């Protein structure tokens, strides 16, 4: 078969060359064909480069995968060479904006986990099971105060490291053991069945890991790396939420899903929280027995006060457990979540500044500035409470009804009562933190003992007469008494400072 290009070449060769008289039109045609060939080659080259760039982008790992791979390599290297405590710190301190962002993200994930889980449990296994889960979760939160032992604020405000971090760790391991023992005793005393015991085991263990992680996150905050602590909390909360949801969706077994909370918290602690604190903070000196004893002694008033407060806060729920069905536990906690949002939001604002507040108080010339900060936060708390009340009145109650599949419009009056109680609780928590910064924890314990003495008859009495409504009103009355007592105590402390 004859090549067509050969015929074209033959025809081209048989034609006479253009003379000078034809204006060089043949030469122009030849130059045009040559230019077109070069343009075709350029286009092909550009296309090849574009394809290579596209392939490079497709194979380039994402920023998240690079970060995970880098952390995993660093973790394995540190474990292999035993470099914990002596490794080079890669993340800087003093990042105020980053502190706020990640601490807020961590607190939001931590605070939003319970509401989301109750919604998921309600939708997948029903209202009664959700009530059982809520009761276990609330009890676990109360027990967590035993594990924390009120040491977080004391630890992060120990700016001169009078007690070693190793001493804080040992003390926290001991309190977590006490927490586990009390959780087991709680189940025995209440005579829970097998299903409830399994749920409590998973939830109590999950909260115990929260308490254990807290001492390492406190170390990060003490070293002015609060954003890393926030990342740790967010990771643990997100992982536990996902694992619990997936297990519950696949099995419809609430006990197994609760155990999923425990397993996920252990994994995130071992792979995230623990190595992060050891790699990104200075190596601790060896602990001394006197330091551990000092932490127990110094933090006991705060631990007692916090545990008493947890009991006071949950007393209406305990009063309901024996008198009302478990579905009322779900209703109460659902109504409580807007109030909890107030507490969390106020915490977003002031908790990242506890170390700085301690430094402000340490300067006698800045005491007036300290008072201004206190009044500003309390005023902001009142404003946030009002905003939440307006939101719930406009669309909030309807949103709750949609997600839970329950008509909460029948509880409108106690929703507003609970929001006011939440505003009081946020102010109580803030004043407690401030009094602790002032190293006057003993006074708080005395006040909470008074509050506990009031909460028992008020809660059981009002629940007996008014059922669910009585539980909410009991919360409002008790929190109202506590905020008055704490305000008087702070004013007294300031006058004698």
Beta strands, then each sheet from edge to edge (+ up, - down):
end
